[in-house]
Amino acid sequence: MNGDIRKALLNKEISMGTWMQIPHPAVAEILAQAGFNWVCVDLEHGAIDLESTANIFRTLKAYNCTPITRLPLNDPIWIHRVLDAGAEALIIPMVNSAAEAEFAVKHAKYPPRGVRGYGYSRANGHGVNFKDYIASANNDIAMIMQIEHKDAITNLEEILQVDGVDGVFIGPLDLSGSYGKTGDLDCPEMQQALAHYLEMCAKYNKTAGMHIVHPTPENINANLNKGYTFIALGLDNVFLWEKATGLLETIE
């Protein structure tokens, strides 16, 4: 672990990743070889267990692709176990307040900043690299809060000021759903929320992330021009569906 993903977030460097819901290392190999900077293993909506997650992490690291996890919820057991499995960044879902952000950071950091427990694990080479890992983990592991409810938009300024929040990431479907406009990213409520989001990220010099579920050259460039730098492009099952159906539709 070298902390490259956290450095990219802190420096607001452009970083392109993707989402993974199919629990097989072959999928991770394909995505990593495609050239993504990172792949996020989706433990919230994907049917993926912890053992599969560790095997996916092994695969991603073999191809120099950063392993990230979106947790099922903001829970200390999940935070500890996924970090021990080798996650180098966590996306914490449904963070709606500064207190919730602080809770996540506290459980992801070793003392004195946090309360993460020490132990031999895959992340520290099963004990072989224990000292080096615990000396660097607090600085190397990235913490990203997912902003996916209108309450989070209201409390965003306080969330961004929590020590240890390295970036924030929009969950577009849930955020639009909280306004009663699920999937409508162009509705006035979403446009106002996203403008506020980008304004606050700029004010506090925090990376602004976005998941483009159905990426195109046009919407990728549009989001880059708006100031998003941590961008998830699609997800594995969407890539399969869109390519397969797109080809079939060309047959006359």
C-alpha positions in Angstrom: 0.0 0.0 0.0 1.4 3.4 -1.0 -1.4 5.8 -0.5 -1.7 6.8 -4.1 -5.4 7.0 -4.1 -5.5 9.3 -1.0 -2.8 11.5 -2.6 -4.9 11.8 -5.7 -7.9 12.8 -3.7 -6.0 15.3 -1.6 -4.4 16.8 -4.7 -7.7 16.8 -6.6 -6.1 14.8 -9.4 -8.4 13.3 -12.1 -9.0 9.6 -11.2 -11.2 7.3 -13.2 -12.6 4.1 -11.8 -15.5 1.8 -12.1 -18.0 -0.2 -10.1 -18.1 -4.0 -9.6 -21.1 -6.1 -8.6 -20.3 -9.4 -10.1 -18.3 -11.4 -7.5 -15.6 -13.0 -9.7 -11.8 -12.2 -10.0 -12.1 -12.6 -13.8 -14.2 -9.5 -13.9 -11.7 -7.7 -11.8 -8.9 -8.8 -14.2 -10.7 -7.4 -17.2 -11.5 -4.1 -15.6 -8.0 -3.6 -14.2 -6.4 -4.5 -17.5 -8.7 -2.0 -19.2 -6.7 0.7 -17.4 -9.0 2.0 -14.7 -7.2 3.7 -11.8 -9.4 2.0 -9.3 -12.3 -0.5 -9.0 -14.9 -0.2 -6.3 -16.3 -3.5 -5.0 -20.0 -2.8 -4.2 -20.9 -4.5 -1.0 -24.0 -2.5 -0.6 -25.9 -3.7 -3.7 -23.7 -6.4 -5.1 -24.1 -10.0 -3.9 -20.5 -10.2 -2.8 -19.1 -11.8 0.4 -16.0 -11.0 2.3 -13.9 -13.9 0.9 -14.8 -13.0 -2.6 -13.9 -9.4 -1.8 -10.4 -10.4 -0.6 -9.8 -12.4 -3.8 -10.9 -9.5 -6.0 -8.5 -7.3 -4.0 -5.7 -9.7 -4.8 -6.5 -9.6 -8.5 -6.7 -5.8 -8.6 -3.4 -5.3 -6.9 -1.7 -7.8 -9.3 -2.6 -5.3 -12.1 -1.7 -2.2 -10.1 -5.3 -1.1 -9.8 -6.4 0.3 -6.5 -9.0 -1.7 -4.6 -11.9 0.4 -3.2 -15.0 -0.8 -1.4 -18.4 0.7 -1.0 -19.7 -0.6 2.3 -23.2 -1.9 3.0 -23.6 0.6 5.7 -21.6 2.9 8.1 -20.8 0.1 10.5 -17.6 -0.6 12.5 -17.5 -4.3 11.8 -17.7 -3.8 8.1 -15.1 -1.0 8.2 -12.6 -3.1 10.2 -13.1 -6.4 8.2 -12.8 -4.8 4.8 -9.7 -2.8 5.7 -8.2 -5.9 7.1 -9.0 -7.7 3.8 -6.9 -5.0 2.0 -9.2 -2.2 1.0 -7.1 1.0 0.3 -10.1 3.3 0.2 -13.7 3.2 1.6 -16.8 4.8 0.3 -19.2 5.1 3.2 -22.9 5.1 2.0 -25.6 7.5 3.1 -23.5 9.9 5.2 -26.0 12.6 6.2 -24.2 14.5 9.0 -20.8 15.4 10.3 -21.3 13.0 13.2 -21.8 10.1 10.8 -18.6 11.1 8.9 -16.6 11.3 12.1 -17.9 7.9 13.2 -16.6 6.3 10.0 -13.2 8.0 10.1 -12.8 7.1 13.8 -13.3 3.4 13.1 -11.1 3.4 10.1 -8.1 4.9 11.8 -5.7 3.4 14.3 -5.1 5.3 17.6 -4.6 8.0 18.5 -6.9 9.4 15.7 -9.3 6.4 15.9 -10.2 3.1 17.5 -9.4 0.6 14.8 -8.1 -2.6 16.4 -4.7 -4.1 15.7 -4.2 -7.6 14.4 -2.6 -9.8 11.8 -4.6 -9.7 8.6 -4.3 -9.9 4.8 -3.7 -6.1 4.7 -0.4 -6.4 6.6 0.8 -9.6 4.9 -0.7 -11.8 7.6 1.7 -10.2 10.1 4.8 -10.2 7.9 4.5 -6.4 7.2 2.6 -5.6 10.5 4.8 -2.8 11.7 5.1 -1.0 8.3 1.4 -1.3 7.7 0.2 0.1 11.0 2.8 2.9 10.7 1.4 4.1 7.3 -2.3 3.0 7.2 -3.7 6.2 8.7 -2.0 8.3 6.1 -2.6 5.9 3.2 -6.2 4.8 3.4 -8.7 7.1 1.8 -12.0 7.9 3.3 -14.8 9.0 1.0 -18.3 10.0 2.2 -21.2 9.2 -0.1 -23.6 12.1 -0.5 -26.9 10.6 -1.5 -29.7 12.3 0.4 -31.0 15.9 0.6 -30.1 16.0 4.3 -26.4 15.4 3.4 -26.6 18.4 1.0 -28.0 20.5 3.8 -25.2 19.4 6.2 -22.5 19.2 3.5 -20.4 22.1 4.8 -20.1 20.5 8.3 -19.3 17.0 6.7 -16.5 18.5 4.6 -14.8 20.0 7.7 -14.5 16.6 9.5 -10.8 15.7 9.9 -10.1 12.7 7.8 -12.7 13.2 5.1 -10.6 13.0 1.9 -13.4 13.4 -0.6 -17.1 13.1 -1.2 -19.0 11.2 -3.8 -22.5 11.7 -5.2 -24.9 8.7 -5.3 -27.1 10.1 -8.1 -30.0 7.7 -7.9 -30.5 7.9 -4.1 -30.0 11.7 -4.0 -32.5 12.3 -6.7 -34.9 9.8 -5.0 -34.7 11.8 -1.8 -36.2 14.7 -3.7 -38.9 12.4 -5.1 -37.3 12.5 -8.6 -35.5 9.2 -8.8 -33.1 9.2 -11.8 -34.0 12.7 -13.0 -30.6 14.4 -12.6 -31.9 17.5 -14.6 -34.7 18.4 -12.2 -34.4 21.8 -10.5 -33.8 20.2 -7.1 -30.9 18.1 -8.3 -29.4 20.9 -10.3 -29.4 23.1 -7.2 -28.1 20.4 -5.0 -25.2 19.5 -7.3 -24.3 23.2 -7.8 -24.1 23.6 -4.0 -22.1 20.4 -3.7 -19.5 21.6 -6.2 -19.4 25.0 -4.6 -18.8 23.6 -1.1 -16.1 21.1 -2.4 -14.3 24.1 -4.0 -14.6 26.1 -0.8 -13.1 23.4 1.4 -10.7 22.1 -1.3 -12.2 18.6 -1.3 -12.4 16.2 -4.2 -15.8 16.0 -5.7 -16.8 12.6 -6.9 -19.6 11.4 -9.2 -20.9 8.1 -10.4 -21.9 8.2 -14.1 -24.0 5.1 -14.3 -24.4 5.3 -18.1 -21.2 7.0 -19.3 -20.8 8.6 -22.7 -18.0 10.8 -24.0 -20.3 13.7 -23.7 -21.4 13.3 -20.1 -17.8 12.3 -19.0 -16.4 15.5 -20.4 -19.3 17.6 -19.1 -18.6 16.3 -15.6 -14.9 16.9 -15.8 -15.6 20.5 -17.0 -17.9 21.0 -14.0 -15.1 20.1 -11.6 -15.6 16.5 -10.8 -12.3 14.6 -10.5 -13.1 11.3 -8.8 -15.4 9.6 -11.3 -16.9 6.1 -11.5 -17.7 5.1 -15.0 -20.6 2.6 -15.3 -20.5 -0.8 -13.6 -19.7 -4.3 -14.8 -23.3 -5.5 -15.3 -24.2 -2.3 -17.2 -21.2 -2.7 -19.5 -22.4 -6.3 -20.3 -26.0 -5.3 -20.9 -25.3 -2.2 -23.0 -22.7 -3.9 -25.2 -24.8 -7.0 -25.7 -28.0 -5.3 -26.4 -26.3 -2.6 -28.5 -24.9 -5.3 -30.8 -28.1 -7.2 -31.1 -29.9 -4.0 -32.0 -27.6 -3.6 -35.1 -28.8 -6.8 -36.6 -31.5 -6.3 -39.3 
